[in-house]
Amino acid sequence: MGRMCRNNKSRKINMTKEQKLPKWFDGSVYPEGSVVANRFSGEEYELNNIELSMYDLVMGASVICEMGCNDTKIITDLRKGLDWFRMNNAEAYMVLLD
């Protein structure tokens, strides 16, 4: 089943495999997904609830790192989260995180 984003730069995706959050994930798990915009380009992509949960963990870790925090766990979570996105939804990764 495909999903479509709401802007001119629409992204239609096809979800064929069930996604699960990894055991190391310690963020909030949202009950619903949402459309998310790339903070630099404005391009939008619709994420399901699992992807949105991981996206928020990645973005939170990214902001903390940008503020100068060198906490090993936060840096590790950021890298693992980016890797998770590359493996679970490469197109969303390219639109939102690359």
N, C-alpha and C positions, 0 to 999 in steps of 0.2 A: 504494500500500500504506500503510495507516494504522499508527500506533504509539500505544500507550496508556501513560500514566503510572500509577503504582501507588497513588495516594492517593485520598481522596474527591473532591478537586478535580481529577479526571482531565482530561487534555488529549489529545485524539486529533488527530493531524495527518495531512495527506495530502501526501506529497512527489511532485510531478509534474515538477520540473525538476532537472537535475543541478547540484549546487553545486560551486563551485571557490573555493579561497582566492585572494585577490588577490596580485599580485606583491609588493606592499609587506609582506605578512605575513611576519614573521620569527620566529614562535613555533614551538613543537613541534606536529607533526601526529600526532594519536593514531590508533591502528589501529582503535579501537572507540569508540562513543558511550557515553552514560551518562545516568541520570536526575539532574537538577540541581534544587536547591531555591533559591527566592528567599530571600536572606539576611534579609529583613525580614518577609515574609508566610509563608514556609514552603511556599508553593505550588510544586509540582513540575512539571517538564516534561522529556520525554525528548529528548535531542539526539543527532544522529548524530555520527560522528567529526569531520567537518568543522566542524559547529556547535560542538561541544565544544572543539575547538582554538581557534576564534575567541573563544568565551566565556571561556576561561582567559586569553587575551591581554587581553581587555577588562577582566576583573576584576582582573588583575594591575596593569594601567595605572591602573585606578580607585583601588586601594588606595595605590599610589605617589603619586597626585595628592592623595588624602585626607591623606597624611602631610606634605603641604606642598611636594612637589617640583614645580618649575615647568619641567621639561625639555620643550622644544618637541616633540621626537620622541615622547615618551610621551603628551603631550596630543593630538598629531596622530593617533597610533595609536589612542588611545581614541575619538576622534571618528569616525575612519574605520571602526573596528570596530563602533561603534553603528550607523553608516549601513549597513554591510554586513548587520547583523542585520535592520534595518528592511526591507531589500530582499529578503533571502533567506529569512527566516522571521519575518514581522511578529508572528505570534501568540506565538512564543517570546520575542521582544523585549518584548512587552507583559507577559508573565508574569514574566520573569526580570530585565529590565533597565530597564523604564520606571519 
